[in-house]
Amino acid sequence: MNQKDLWFQACEKIPGGVNSPVRAFGGVGGQPVFMDRSEGAYLYDIQGKAYIDLVLSFGPIILGHRPPQVIHALQKQLEKGLSYGATTSAEVNLAKQILKMIPNMDMIRLVNSGTEATMSAVRLARGFTKKNKILKFKGCYHGHGDSFLIQAGSGALTHGVPSSLGVTPGVAKDTLVAPYNHLEAVESIFESHPDEIAAVIVEPVAGNMGVVLPKPGFLEGLRALTKKHASLLIFDEVMTGFRVAKGGAAELYQVQPDLFTLGKIIGGGLPLAAYAGTREIMEMVSPLGGVYQAGTLSGNPMATAAGLSQLEHLEQLNPWDDLQEKTQYLAQSLKNAAQKEGVSVQVNQVASMFTVFFSKNAVTDTDSALAANASEYAQFFHLMLERGVYLPPSQYEAAFLSTAHTSSVIESIIDKAQESFKIMAKNQ
Ligand SMILES: *Cc1c(COP(=O)(O)O)cnc(C)c1O
């Protein structure tokens, strides 16, 4: 079947044709590409056309597609079974491996998706502190749990407004929203809600409004304020965990949260996520404590085999400095290429995460991200897609590199970007 017929059938049977909205290309227009297989730095569509993949399944694929170690671990597990609903040694080994890599956490619980991890972490924070409200940041994404689907409208700093239908006002009122990188706003929310805030949840590097770095002092400030007000600090490291450093953003920025949420890379491409914390907090989780959380497929043997193998190999390879260098070089080269053609861009980058914003001004929060020219991004996206580079289909999603993106792959991305910027400049 061809791309067009498949898309027609997809739209008939699946809402919007996709099982996760951004895949529908709504942010860039046009019809999504049906992919068939993957290898290393490449995705191949159903016609066999190759694309340099900069989406990497939105984060999990840090060793490139189909790393031999992970495939081997999965093949071995395939011989033994798919799911037992009983404890396995791989769960213990994976727990030990994760706790060895992330800083200062004692215990961990495995779940199936980042959404579950953040929902559970917030329930745990409420159970532990006996407080009801949470504080999140505008433009940060923590999965699709009701409490997180709150967008601050202007003046909605104190009481959240639902940004999805189906989120009740009752839930919305317990989510407070502050602008990212604005510590004074957080401070004033704490002052107007003394003893009410169970936790502050934050993406320590924002990746879901495009990549936005924390300003110096922002994370440290959140740590100090949560301590002062006896609130927990939750680092949602579903994207940044094992991505920006071995120990995630907590290690990179040397700020210690009370709870971590993890996902994406820890599953090695299979559905697996987790939340971790100190013993005192994690002992409140059922069956030890009164905070209930469970899962039929949690700790699934295939997922734990893939995750454990990916993390062990990552730790051994220690690729973070190299990834940072390569990505910084790519970011600088993209900036130079755009400048040469007279196209204004900001390339935000940390470790192997980056976003090309079409803007004259620095992008430091949601408002400056929204001020970037999304239609120029859409043009760039399609020019790159034609040339065989698969960028995130939205201005507001992070792009990634993996260890499979060699220097020659990176040079090829730069060449194709140069061509694309040139065409954009001509069309202006
Ligand atoms: C992807 C992501 C989530 C949600 O994870 P899912 O597995 O898609 O539910 C939560 N938080 C952050 C920071 C993410 O990047």
The ligand as a MOL file (V3000), in Angstrom:
LIG
                    3D

  0  0  0     0  0            999 V3000
M  V30 BEGIN CTAB
M  V30 COUNTS 15 15 0 0 0
M  V30 BEGIN ATOM
M  V30 1 C 8.0120 12.3280 27.0880 0
M  V30 2 C 7.8720 13.0050 28.3800 0
M  V30 3 C 6.8970 12.6260 29.3240 0
M  V30 4 C 5.8290 11.6320 29.0080 0
M  V30 5 O 6.3120 10.3520 28.7990 0
M  V30 6 P 5.3840 9.2970 28.0120 0
M  V30 7 O 6.1890 8.0450 28.0620 0
M  V30 8 O 5.1730 9.8640 26.6450 0
M  V30 9 O 4.1140 9.1980 28.7770 0
M  V30 10 C 6.9130 13.2330 30.5650 0
M  V30 11 N 7.8150 14.1520 30.8680 0
M  V30 12 C 8.7600 14.5540 29.9960 0
M  V30 13 C 9.7500 15.5910 30.4100 0
M  V30 14 C 8.8110 14.0180 28.7220 0
M  V30 15 O 9.7270 14.4550 27.8580 0
M  V30 END ATOM
M  V30 BEGIN BOND
M  V30 1 1 1 2
M  V30 2 1 2 3
M  V30 3 2 2 14
M  V30 4 1 3 4
M  V30 5 2 3 10
M  V30 6 1 4 5
M  V30 7 1 5 6
M  V30 8 2 6 7
M  V30 9 1 6 8
M  V30 10 1 6 9
M  V30 11 1 10 11
M  V30 12 2 11 12
M  V30 13 1 12 13
M  V30 14 1 12 14
M  V30 15 1 14 15
M  V30 END BOND
M  V30 END CTAB
M  END
